[in-house]
Amino acid sequence: MTVEKFTRETLIIDVLRTHPQARAIFAAHGMGCIGCMGSEAETIENGARMHGISVQALLDELNTLWETGKA
């Protein structure tokens, strides 16, 4: 999968596959996505809402990672 930018509709598993260092971002927000079966089917938006996290704040951090290649 070629990712140009993470969106609300991006699957969590696709984030983790393209940028494994995103685990640290998810973990910092209290999302244990790496071991969660939901990561296979959940979007960033759905996962954030389930955990009571600001979707936009999470996207901003993930897209900074995407742009710089650094967490």
N, C-alpha and C positions, 0 to 999 in steps of 0.2 A: 504494500500500500504506500502510495506517495502522499505525504502530508504537506500541505502548503502552509497551513495554520490550523491550530486547534479551534474547534467551534463547540457550541453547546451540544451539538449532535454527534461529536466524535466519541467513539467507544473508548472506554477507559483502557481496555486491552490494547487498542491501537496506539494510545499514548505510551503505554508501557513497552510495547514492542519497538516503537520508533525511537523512544527516549527513555531507556531503563532508569536513568537518573531521576526521572519524574517520581519514582517511588518516594524519594525524600520529601517532595512537595505534598504528595497525598498523605504521607505519614504525619507531616507537620500540621495538617488540617484534621488529623484524627481519623483518616480513612485508611483502613488496612486493606487496600485494594489488591495488593499483590497476591494475597492468598484467598481472596474472596471469589467465589464462583460467579457472583454478579458482575465482576469486571469483564466477563466475556460478552455480556449482553447489555450492560448499563452504559448510558451516555454520561458524559461529564456532568451535564445538567441534572440528570436523574440521581446520580451518585451524590452530588453536592446537596441537592434538596433533601435526600434521605438522611444526610448527616448534619443538616442545619447549617450548611456553609454557604457563603455568598458565591453564587455561580460566577459572577464577574470577577471577583477577587481571585478565585481559583484559575479562571481562564487567563487572567493577566499574568499570573505567575507561570503557568504552563507555557504561554506564548513567549514570555521572556526567555524561558529555557529553550524553546524552539528556535528563537532568533539568535541566541548567543551560544547555544550548545552547552550552557552551564546552568546548574541548579542554583 
